[in-house]
Amino acid sequence: MKPLNIVILGGTGFVGSHLVPRLHADGHRIRVLSRNRELRRELGVLPRVKVENVDVHDRARLTRALHGADAVINLVGILNERGSDGSGFEKAHVALTETVITACTSARVPRLLQMSALRAGEGASHYLRTRFDADTRVRDSRLAWTIFRPSLIFGRGDGLFFRFAGLLRIAPVLPLARADARFAPVHVGDVAEAFARALAHPHSIGHTYELFGPRVISLREIVRWTASLIGKPRWIIDLPDPLGYLQAMLGEWLPGKPISRDNFRSLQVDSVGDKDGLGELGIVAMPMELIVPALLGSDVQQSRLDAFREAQRPD
Ligand SMILES: NC(=O)c1ccc[n+]([C@@H]2O[C@H](COP(=O)([O-])OP(=O)(O)OC[C@H]3O[C@@H](n4cnc5c(N)ncnc54)[C@H](OP(=O)(O)O)[C@@H]3O)[C@@H](O)[C@H]2O)c1
């Protein structure tokens, strides 16, 4: 395939750090737009990748940044907003997507790949509702679009196994809201591959792909498995919904909002799929059992090395 000029929004995060090298390997030239490139310079070490400071919410600035691009990938997404009335989700998902569509149209960029989430539009969370509303804007546009709806994504540096591993290392007891919530975690490498194939194959235009892995697993099982993989057997307590909701409410006041009421509402919808989008793109989903033990194992090894180095350091 002919190398493309690709602009990525939200490409400095977990998914972007896997997607950018994958697209770079296909020969594409990539510009990653960030709110703070100083914090995220690592991606720029690849020869055809540039990380630029652009306020992507500013339509005029975004339009200028998109000139000359063949395709835009919008990976921007948030799991938590500052307040709790949905306006933060509305801005990051719906308003930004509208801005991206307008900027693509003005800058004559024909192609848009939009990241969404599995089960968008279901349940009562602002997160899933605004994801769906953003997808609707994309579908109603005149662009050559493709939408991706993944379940939870796992891989090095994820917000799932790595996040729980971090919590389990410090917490002797872990009270868990919505422990029965079910997911079909998908490997970040498969997600990156799906984007790469969609760019290469015009038949993906006008399609929405659900991206999920081969195994359905509950939140409780994810946490227990993580605890056993890192060798930290912990007391994991399933919270009944009223207590889980209370925990989510209190979580909103903690630094970094580890859980919010909106997260609680998202967890009321099982993140499992119906239609194998990876299969439709010719990708065989990677089972997490083949990846996660090695990833967390090397993480444990690294923590031990760090602790050892710390202990050796002169005062
Ligand atoms: N990880 C998962 O399990 C999962 C599952 C389903 C869907 N998704 C979706 O996949 C996408 C990528 O996920 P990820 O895990 O890579 O997320 P991430 O690590 O949080 O990265 C998202 C990036 O978006 C940018 N961003 C965040 N808030 C923004 C805002 N208000 N305005 C403009 N830019 C903003 C940030 O870039 P800068 O700070 O450089 O500007 C950030 O690096 C998101 O849309 C996410 O919702 C992820």
The ligand as an SDF file (V2000), in Angstrom:
LIG
                    3D

 48 52  0  0  0  0  0  0  0  0999 V2000
   -7.6920    1.3770   27.1620 N   0  0  0  0  0  0  0  0  0  0  0  0
   -8.8430    0.7120   27.0520 C   0  0  0  0  0  0  0  0  0  0  0  0
   -9.0700   -0.3420   27.6780 O   0  0  0  0  0  0  0  0  0  0  0  0
   -9.9290    1.2360   26.1310 C   0  0  0  0  0  0  0  0  0  0  0  0
  -11.0950    0.4570   25.9350 C   0  0  0  0  0  0  0  0  0  0  0  0
  -12.0840    0.9390   25.0810 C   0  0  0  0  0  0  0  0  0  0  0  0
  -11.9020    2.1660   24.4260 C   0  0  0  0  0  0  0  0  0  0  0  0
  -10.7520    2.8760   24.6430 N   0  0  0  0  0  0  0  0  0  0  0  0
  -10.5950    4.1730   23.9700 C   0  0  0  0  0  0  0  0  0  0  0  0
   -9.4110    4.1530   23.1870 O   0  0  0  0  0  0  0  0  0  0  0  0
   -8.8270    5.4500   23.1630 C   0  0  0  0  0  0  0  0  0  0  0  0
   -7.3730    5.3830   23.5750 C   0  0  0  0  0  0  0  0  0  0  0  0
   -7.3280    4.8160   24.8670 O   0  0  0  0  0  0  0  0  0  0  0  0
   -6.0130    4.8910   25.7620 P   0  0  0  0  0  0  0  0  0  0  0  0
   -6.1490    3.8170   26.7730 O   0  0  0  0  0  0  0  0  0  0  0  0
   -4.8250    4.9710   24.8970 O   0  0  0  0  0  0  0  0  0  0  0  0
   -6.2660    6.3070   26.4830 O   0  0  0  0  0  0  0  0  0  0  0  0
   -5.1840    7.2240   27.1880 P   0  0  0  0  0  0  0  0  0  0  0  0
   -3.9580    6.4340   27.5200 O   0  0  0  0  0  0  0  0  0  0  0  0
   -5.8750    7.9460   28.2710 O   0  0  0  0  0  0  0  0  0  0  0  0
   -4.7800    8.2570   26.0330 O   0  0  0  0  0  0  0  0  0  0  0  0
   -5.7330    9.1170   25.4740 C   0  0  0  0  0  0  0  0  0  0  0  0
   -5.0130   10.3490   24.9460 C   0  0  0  0  0  0  0  0  0  0  0  0
   -6.0330   11.3100   24.6100 O   0  0  0  0  0  0  0  0  0  0  0  0
   -5.5840   12.6160   24.9130 C   0  0  0  0  0  0  0  0  0  0  0  0
   -6.6350   13.2780   25.6930 N   0  0  0  0  0  0  0  0  0  0  0  0
   -7.1650   12.8850   26.8800 C   0  0  0  0  0  0  0  0  0  0  0  0
   -8.1230   13.7290   27.2710 N   0  0  0  0  0  0  0  0  0  0  0  0
   -8.2020   14.6790   26.3100 C   0  0  0  0  0  0  0  0  0  0  0  0
   -8.9990   15.8250   26.1480 C   0  0  0  0  0  0  0  0  0  0  0  0
   -9.9040   16.1810   27.0770 N   0  0  0  0  0  0  0  0  0  0  0  0
   -8.8090   16.5730   25.0540 N   0  0  0  0  0  0  0  0  0  0  0  0
   -7.8790   16.2480   24.1350 C   0  0  0  0  0  0  0  0  0  0  0  0
   -7.0900   15.1760   24.2380 N   0  0  0  0  0  0  0  0  0  0  0  0
   -7.2470   14.4010   25.3150 C   0  0  0  0  0  0  0  0  0  0  0  0
   -4.3040   12.5120   25.7260 C   0  0  0  0  0  0  0  0  0  0  0  0
   -3.2440   13.0160   24.9100 O   0  0  0  0  0  0  0  0  0  0  0  0
   -2.3880   14.3300   25.3040 P   0  0  0  0  0  0  0  0  0  0  0  0
   -2.3230   14.3700   26.8020 O   0  0  0  0  0  0  0  0  0  0  0  0
   -1.0590   14.0990   24.6590 O   0  0  0  0  0  0  0  0  0  0  0  0
   -3.1090   15.4830   24.7090 O   0  0  0  0  0  0  0  0  0  0  0  0
   -4.1220   11.0190   25.9700 C   0  0  0  0  0  0  0  0  0  0  0  0
   -2.7810   10.6250   25.7820 O   0  0  0  0  0  0  0  0  0  0  0  0
   -9.6940    6.3190   24.0730 C   0  0  0  0  0  0  0  0  0  0  0  0
  -10.6540    6.9730   23.2940 O   0  0  0  0  0  0  0  0  0  0  0  0
  -10.3540    5.2960   24.9670 C   0  0  0  0  0  0  0  0  0  0  0  0
  -11.5630    5.7610   25.5430 O   0  0  0  0  0  0  0  0  0  0  0  0
   -9.7590    2.4490   25.4650 C   0  0  0  0  0  0  0  0  0  0  0  0
  1  2  1  0
  2  3  2  0
  2  4  1  0
  4  5  1  0
  4 48  2  0
  5  6  2  0
  6  7  1  0
  7  8  2  0
  8  9  1  0
  8 48  1  0
  9 10  1  0
  9 46  1  0
 10 11  1  0
 11 12  1  0
 11 44  1  0
 12 13  1  0
 13 14  1  0
 14 15  2  0
 14 16  1  0
 14 17  1  0
 17 18  1  0
 18 19  2  0
 18 20  1  0
 18 21  1  0
 21 22  1  0
 22 23  1  0
 23 24  1  0
 23 42  1  0
 24 25  1  0
 25 26  1  0
 25 36  1  0
 26 27  1  0
 26 35  1  0
 27 28  2  0
 28 29  1  0
 29 30  1  0
 29 35  2  0
 30 31  1  0
 30 32  2  0
 32 33  1  0
 33 34  2  0
 34 35  1  0
 36 37  1  0
 36 42  1  0
 37 38  1  0
 38 39  2  0
 38 40  1  0
 38 41  1  0
 42 43  1  0
 44 45  1  0
 44 46  1  0
 46 47  1  0
M  CHG  2   8   1  16  -1
M  END
$$$$
